[in-house]
């Protein structure tokens, strides 16, 4: 007879994990889910096994705020190894082309402005993009070449911080859907030397930065007792509307509320709080807060 499963707890909030190199994002979430004995958890943006850094993990009601974190700006620090292109555009892949050319610093600096702003970028073959219902990386692993079309992405900043004969290190700030591996591939092609990512660290996702991130070992050892952040931590880049209990009850029933006062936010996304607890996320339209998602949290 099988032993009964232990009951999972209702855990609500965010953990900003400093993911180590070599671990998949899925495995990282599973580890945290077990540690907190949580019923529900998910991350706000995949980090490849090669990458380290900020991996925000949402628990329970906080999973409703994941899209807002995913839509936020990302920041990365990464190194491009010159002289070789790989099938995955990083060091985990197989080398598919080599070059003896090495770029001059001035040539690198001259190329960077072409990668800033809204540009068209073709995602790496090994990416999670779906093609006719199948992930691109599954197609690539089967030995086929996935047909990926260029798509617009926004890169706010791209600067070189270090350079040597065989590699260079960069920092980038970019919007949703940007692939650092594609930047490395395309920059290597523009410079005529080829290149791939040899090291990658994410330093920011939306409201969460590198200074917020906690190593897994510290969470496992319980040396960071406040590792779990509140649900609304994922909404800090949105305007907040403070409401009373009557308005909170209306929002939870899916009803709009009228906003009064000169301090009311302008039109757009916003979230409502009552007694310091998030009640709903919605949109402000014509002076009303229209709820989109509501939260089942006590206040």
C-alpha positions in Angstrom: 0.0 0.0 0.0 1.4 3.4 -1.0 2.0 5.9 1.8 -0.2 9.0 1.7 1.3 12.1 0.2 2.1 14.9 2.6 -0.2 17.9 2.2 1.1 20.8 0.3 0.9 24.3 1.9 -0.8 27.4 0.6 2.3 29.5 0.0 1.9 32.9 -1.6 4.8 35.2 -2.6 8.0 35.6 -4.6 11.5 34.1 -4.2 14.2 35.8 -6.2 16.6 33.0 -6.8 20.2 33.4 -7.8 20.2 30.4 -10.1 23.6 28.6 -10.4 25.2 27.6 -13.6 24.4 24.1 -14.7 20.8 23.9 -13.4 17.7 24.2 -15.5 15.0 26.7 -14.6 12.5 23.9 -14.2 14.7 22.0 -11.8 15.3 25.2 -9.8 11.5 25.8 -9.4 11.0 22.1 -8.4 13.7 22.4 -5.7 12.1 25.6 -4.3 8.6 24.1 -4.4 9.8 21.1 -2.3 11.7 23.4 0.1 8.6 25.4 0.8 6.2 22.5 0.5 4.1 24.6 -1.9 1.1 23.6 -3.9 1.9 25.9 -6.9 5.0 27.6 -8.3 6.4 28.9 -11.5 9.1 31.1 -12.8 9.0 34.4 -14.7 11.4 33.8 -17.6 13.6 30.8 -18.4 17.3 30.9 -17.8 19.4 28.4 -19.8 21.5 26.0 -17.8 24.7 27.9 -18.9 23.3 31.1 -17.4 23.3 32.2 -13.8 21.5 35.0 -12.0 18.0 36.4 -11.4 15.3 33.8 -11.6 12.1 35.1 -10.0 9.9 32.3 -8.8 6.2 32.9 -7.9 4.2 30.8 -5.4 0.4 30.5 -5.2 -1.4 33.7 -5.8 1.8 35.4 -6.9 1.6 33.3 -10.1 -1.1 35.7 -11.2 1.5 38.5 -11.4 4.0 36.5 -13.5 3.0 38.1 -16.9 3.8 41.6 -15.5 7.2 40.6 -14.4 7.9 38.8 -17.7 6.9 42.0 -19.5 9.4 44.1 -17.6 12.9 45.1 -18.7 15.7 42.5 -18.5 19.4 43.1 -17.9 22.3 40.8 -18.7 26.1 40.6 -18.4 27.6 38.2 -20.9 30.8 37.2 -22.6 31.2 36.5 -26.3 33.9 34.1 -27.4 35.2 35.0 -30.9 36.2 32.6 -33.6 33.4 30.0 -33.5 29.7 29.8 -34.0 27.7 27.0 -32.5 24.4 25.4 -33.3 22.9 26.7 -30.0 24.8 30.1 -30.1 26.4 29.3 -26.7 29.2 27.2 -25.3 26.8 24.2 -24.7 26.4 23.7 -28.5 28.4 22.0 -31.2 30.7 24.2 -33.3 29.3 24.6 -36.8 31.8 27.2 -38.2 35.2 28.7 -37.3 37.1 31.8 -38.1 40.7 33.0 -37.6 39.6 36.6 -37.6 39.6 38.6 -34.4 37.8 41.9 -34.1 39.5 45.2 -33.3 38.0 47.1 -30.3 37.1 50.1 -32.6 35.2 47.7 -34.9 33.2 46.3 -32.0 32.3 49.7 -30.7 31.3 50.9 -34.2 29.0 47.9 -34.6 27.1 48.2 -31.3 24.8 51.1 -32.2 23.3 48.9 -34.9 22.0 46.6 -32.2 20.3 49.3 -30.1 16.7 50.3 -30.5 13.9 48.2 -32.0 15.6 45.7 -34.4 14.7 42.5 -36.2 16.2 39.4 -34.5 16.0 35.8 -35.5 15.8 33.6 -32.4 18.3 30.8 -31.9 17.4 27.4 -33.3 17.6 26.1 -29.7 14.8 28.2 -28.3 11.4 27.5 -26.7 9.5 29.2 -29.6 6.7 27.0 -30.9 6.5 26.1 -34.6 3.2 24.4 -35.6 2.8 23.3 -31.9 6.4 22.0 -31.6 9.2 23.7 -29.7 12.1 24.9 -31.9 14.7 23.1 -29.7 12.9 19.8 -30.1 13.1 20.2 -33.9 16.8 21.1 -33.7 17.5 18.1 -31.4 15.9 15.9 -34.1 18.6 17.1 -36.5 16.3 19.4 -38.4 16.6 23.2 -38.9 13.6 25.0 -37.4 12.3 27.7 -39.7 12.3 30.8 -37.5 11.3 34.3 -38.8 13.0 37.5 -37.6 10.9 39.3 -35.0 11.1 42.8 -33.6 12.8 43.2 -30.2 14.0 46.2 -28.3 17.5 46.6 -26.9 17.7 49.7 -24.7 21.4 49.6 -24.0 24.4 47.5 -25.2 27.9 48.4 -23.9 31.2 46.6 -23.9 32.9 46.5 -20.5 36.0 44.3 -21.2 37.8 43.1 -24.2 40.7 40.7 -25.0 42.0 39.1 -28.2 39.6 36.1 -28.0 36.5 37.4 -26.2 34.7 40.5 -24.9 32.2 41.1 -22.1 29.1 43.2 -22.5 26.1 44.5 -20.5 22.7 44.8 -22.1 19.2 46.1 -21.1 16.5 44.8 -23.3 12.8 44.1 -23.6 10.7 40.9 -23.7 11.7 38.3 -26.2 15.3 39.4 -26.8 17.9 36.6 -27.0 21.4 37.4 -25.8 22.6 34.4 -27.7 21.3 35.9 -30.9 23.1 39.2 -30.2 26.3 37.2 -29.9 25.7 35.3 -33.1 24.7 38.3 -35.1 27.5 40.5 -33.7 30.1 37.9 -34.6 28.7 37.7 -38.2 28.7 41.5 -38.6 32.3 41.6 -37.4 33.3 38.7 -39.7 34.8 36.7 -36.9 31.8 34.6 -35.7 31.0 34.3 -32.0 28.9 32.6 -29.3 28.0 33.2 -25.7 30.6 31.6 -23.3 29.2 33.1 -20.0 25.8 34.7 -19.2 24.4 36.2 -16.1 21.0 37.9 -15.8 21.1 40.8 -13.5 17.5 42.1 -13.6 14.0 41.0 -14.5 11.3 43.6 -14.1 11.2 44.9 -10.5 13.8 42.2 -9.3 17.5 42.9 -9.5 20.7 41.1 -8.8 20.9 42.6 -5.3 17.5 40.9 -4.5 18.7 37.4 -5.6 19.4 34.7 -3.0 21.6 31.7 -3.7 19.8 28.3 -3.5 22.2 27.1 -0.8 21.3 29.9 1.6 17.6 29.2 1.1 18.2 25.5 1.7 20.2 26.2 4.9 17.5 28.7 6.1 20.1 31.4 6.5 17.8 33.9 4.7 14.5 33.7 6.7 12.9 36.5 4.6 13.6 35.0 1.2 9.9 34.9 0.5 8.6 38.3 -0.7 5.1 39.5 -0.7 2.8 38.8 -3.7 2.8 42.5 -4.7 6.6 42.5 -5.1 6.0 41.4 -8.7 3.8 44.5 -9.3 6.0 47.3 -8.0 6.5 48.8 -11.5 2.7 49.4 -11.7 0.8 52.2 -10.1 -0.9 51.2 -6.8 -4.5 52.2 -5.8 -5.3 52.0 -2.1 -9.0 51.0 -1.5 -11.3 50.4 1.4 -12.9 47.1 2.3 -16.1 47.9 0.5 -14.2 48.7 -2.8 -12.1 45.6 -2.3 -15.2 43.5 -2.0 -16.5 45.0 -5.2 -13.2 44.3 -7.1 -13.2 40.7 -5.8 -16.7 40.2 -7.3 -15.3 41.4 -10.6 -17.0 44.8 -10.4 -15.3 48.1 -11.3 -14.8 50.9 -8.8 -14.8 54.7 -9.4 -11.5 56.4 -8.6 -11.7 59.9 -7.1 -9.1 62.5 -6.2 -6.3 64.2 -8.0 -3.8 61.4 -7.0 -5.6 58.7 -8.9 -3.3 57.2 -11.6 -3.9 57.8 -15.2 -5.2 55.2 -17.6 -3.4 51.9 -18.0 -2.5 48.9 -15.8 -2.7 49.2 -12.0 -3.2 47.1 -8.9 -5.4 47.7 -5.9 -4.4 47.1 -2.2 -6.5 47.0 0.9 -4.8 46.9 4.3 -1.5 46.4 2.7 -2.7 43.3 0.8 -3.1 43.1 -3.0 -6.7 42.7 -4.0 -6.8 42.9 -7.8 -4.9 43.8 -11.0 -6.7 45.6 -13.6 -6.8 48.6 -15.9 -7.9 52.2 -15.3 -10.4 53.2 -17.9 -12.4 56.5 -17.9 -11.8 57.0 -14.2 -12.6 53.5 -13.1 -10.5 50.6 -12.1 -11.7 47.5 -14.0 -10.4 44.3 -12.4 -8.7 41.7 -14.6 -7.4 39.3 -12.0 -8.4 39.1 -8.4 -6.5 37.6 -5.4 -7.8 35.3 -2.7 -5.7 36.7 0.1 -6.9 37.7 3.6 -6.7 41.3 4.7 
